[in-house]
Amino acid sequence: MKIAIVPAQVTSIEDKVAGNLSLTQLILIALPIFISGVIYAALPPTFAIGVYKVIVMLIIIVSFGVLAIRVRGTLILDWAQLLARYNMRPRYYVFNKNDKTLRPILIKRNQEKNLDKPKEINIPSPPLHISTTAERIGFEQLIHGGTKKIVYKRSRKGSLYVSVSKND
């Protein structure tokens, strides 16, 4: 397989689909036609012309047409996206040194009286999923002393390896 390096100038140029229009411009010009058709068919009176329908359709067609215009080689849609991203960014960073993270928790005197009585917490153990009776018997023999033992090894990365070996 032959590999070729593509210069950055080639990848940054938009393809012209029809005349001087790019694919994005064609979509911006064609999309209001479909939206106007949906408005004409869906809004009451259905399949009839109404004044408010014409006004809404004209607003959509003009706004999409304006977004399809190129200024300095860039679509107004791209400029609008850039300005929207710029205006939506946070303006100020507020540093609050009274933040409660990594601070000791102070216990009020009313709560100190309750600390003398330990609370019982019932944590259920996770169920052991062994399917057959023979496997259960083998596991019971392994746990309660037999010829094999369970060996736990810790790796450098902190994981735990469990293996079964013969009891020496």
CORVEN-V193481 format. One record per run of one state. SS is the DSSP state (a for helix, b for strand, c for the rest). FROM is the first residue (numbers start at 1). TO is the last residue. If there is no record, write none. Layout:
ss/from/to
SS/FROM/TO
SS/FROM/TO
This chain:
ss/from/to
c/1/7
a/8/11
c/12/15
b/16/18
c/19/20
b/21/22
a/23/42
c/43/50
a/51/67
c/68/69
b/70/71
c/72/73
b/74/75
a/76/88
c/89/108
a/109/116
c/117/132
a/133/143
c/144/147
b/148/154
c/155/159
b/160/166
c/167/168
